[in-house]
Amino acid sequence: MQRRRFLQTTAATALLTATSAPTAAATRKKKTQNVLGNNIAYIDEGEGRPVVFLHGNPTSSYLWRNVIPYVTDNHRAMAPDLLGMGDSDKPVLKETYKEVSESLFAFLDGLDLQDAVLVIHDWGSCLGWHYARTRPEKVSAICFMEAMTPPFMPIASYESLGPFEDFLCTINTPGAGEKLIMEDNYFLDQFLGHGSPNGPLPADVMAEYNRYYPTVESRQILLDWPREIPVAGSPADMTEIVQANGDWLLTTEFPKLMFHVDPGAVIPVQQAKWLKQNLMNIEAVFLGQGGHFLQEDFPDEIGRGLADWLTRV
């Protein structure tokens, strides 16, 4: 109930900037590559300097469908579906982050990237920071939005989450988390479909996002991801990775571009202000009223801003 009141209040008090949701674009043609025994589906369009788009939970490369066309005239745009998501293979994962990161990193290493730019969001941001941190010779710039960043993550305590404490506690409770995410399909139908103050996503867009997860069992990974969020030192391995990512990010000088919105979810206005003050070589673009999936709210603005930034980095 507390979570529902929070979402309703956020929507009701948001600014009334007029921003209509984009219509669904045709799904982009994908290639497949066998990586460590599993097929990874990915978009690969254009030629030139590589720009790699990394999605998070509960989406797929489809999230970037309306942004990618802005960069393909002069760049090679690649957007994989993470292992277990989208059109990639969906094996049973015992250690979600570990297995997904091993798969993604092997995929990216196989591309022999040079001077690459990463465009990252949600769990794709944790994976992207991790990849750039451990392979600095391959990545030269990063664009991020609604990303896992310090000092918010790793999260100090459940109490520090404020209105989101009840939500994350529910997810981490055996039985309750399964009902909310797998049976009720909360992440897709509510958080993604109705999470923006600009209104719900169109039915055809939601049909594509839901296409990958037709059964309760297929949504297991949508639950596994939030259970990897590091809170109060647990899980210990994720706390270590996210802390290392944050410590590294504060010392890096490569170009960074941040898109942010209000209220957002993990980069609200105050967090964006902190990042602008504490990260080196960062440009920031405030897009206006939006939710966590700002690619759905502002695809053209993100595409144009990204294309312009790429001419200068």
Secondary structure, DSSP 8 states (H G I E B T S, - for coil): -HHHHHHHHHHHHS----------------EEEEETTEEEEEEEE--SEEEEEE--TT--GGGGTTTGGGTTTTEEEEEE--TTSTTS-----SSHHHHHHHHHHHHHHHTT--SEEEEEEEHHHHHHHHHHHH-TTTEEEEEEEEE--TTTSSB--SGGGGGGHHHHHHHTSTTHHIIIIIIS-HIIIIIITS-STT----HHHHHHHHHT--STGGGHHHHHTGGGS-BTTBSHHHHHHHHHHHHHHTT--S-EEEEEEEE-SSS-HHHHHHHHHHSSSEEEEEEEEE-S-HHHH-HHHHHHHHHHHHTT-
